[in-house]
Amino acid sequence: MDDKGIISGAIGLTAISVALVWGVISPRSLWMQTQGWRFKDPEANEPSDTMYSLIRVGSAIGICSIVCVGCGIASTAIGS
């Protein structure tokens, strides 16, 4: 892989990681900024507390997955 591909991948991974951390810290804010703006009355269309919990859990799983894959890639790169 060339340097441009590595840099593009790193930028994309960073953006995804920021969104996942945001989802763990404040799922309501994440929803309001990414989906809520589309509604005339966002509070009336807000997801349930259960959905916010699922967003939080899914984001945490995503962060763990990124960390595990990153560790695997790093150990492979170090071993070569």
C-alpha positions as semicolon CSV with decimal commas, in nm:
position;residue;x (nm);y (nm);z (nm)
1;M;0,000;0,000;0,000
2;D;0,132;0,343;-0,087
3;D;0,155;0,639;0,149
4;K;-0,164;0,802;0,013
5;G;-0,366;0,492;0,096
6;I;-0,226;0,475;0,447
7;I;-0,296;0,844;0,510
8;S;-0,651;0,815;0,370
9;G;-0,716;0,510;0,586
10;A;-0,583;0,686;0,895
11;I;-0,802;0,991;0,832
12;G;-1,111;0,775;0,780
13;L;-1,038;0,566;1,087
14;T;-0,990;0,879;1,294
15;A;-1,326;1,019;1,182
16;I;-1,503;0,692;1,263
17;S;-1,329;0,675;1,600
18;V;-1,440;1,028;1,690
19;A;-1,801;0,942;1,603
20;L;-1,784;0,623;1,810
21;V;-1,641;0,801;2,114
22;W;-1,913;1,065;2,074
23;G;-2,172;0,785;2,067
24;V;-2,041;0,644;2,395
25;I;-2,019;0,980;2,571
26;S;-2,340;1,145;2,448
27;P;-2,566;0,938;2,221
28;R;-2,846;1,197;2,242
29;S;-2,617;1,473;2,116
30;L;-2,491;1,244;1,839
31;W;-2,849;1,174;1,728
32;M;-2,949;1,541;1,742
33;Q;-2,653;1,650;1,529
34;T;-2,669;1,367;1,274
35;Q;-3,042;1,289;1,250
36;G;-3,247;1,534;1,458
37;W;-3,191;1,830;1,228
38;R;-3,413;1,665;0,965
39;F;-3,727;1,697;1,178
40;K;-3,937;2,007;1,238
41;D;-3,977;1,901;1,604
42;P;-3,674;1,683;1,689
43;E;-3,781;1,628;2,051
44;A;-4,105;1,466;1,933
45;N;-3,912;1,227;1,707
46;E;-3,636;1,142;1,952
47;P;-3,539;0,776;1,996
48;S;-3,625;0,595;2,318
49;D;-3,386;0,555;2,610
50;T;-3,340;0,193;2,502
51;M;-3,222;0,308;2,160
52;Y;-2,977;0,552;2,319
53;S;-2,842;0,262;2,528
54;L;-2,804;0,051;2,214
55;I;-2,617;0,336;2,042
56;R;-2,386;0,357;2,344
57;V;-2,323;-0,021;2,351
58;G;-2,274;-0,041;1,974
59;S;-2,028;0,247;1,982
60;A;-1,831;0,081;2,263
61;I;-1,817;-0,244;2,064
62;G;-1,698;-0,048;1,760
63;I;-1,420;0,116;1,962
64;C;-1,310;-0,222;2,098
65;S;-1,308;-0,366;1,745
66;I;-1,093;-0,082;1,613
67;V;-0,848;-0,123;1,901
68;C;-0,826;-0,502;1,850
69;V;-0,777;-0,474;1,475
70;G;-0,521;-0,197;1,526
71;C;-0,327;-0,412;1,770
72;G;-0,337;-0,702;1,527
73;I;-0,209;-0,487;1,242
74;A;0,062;-0,338;1,464
75;S;0,181;-0,679;1,583
76;T;0,189;-0,806;1,224
77;A;0,386;-0,500;1,112
78;I;0,632;-0,535;1,399
79;G;0,674;-0,907;1,333
80;S;0,759;-0,858;0,963
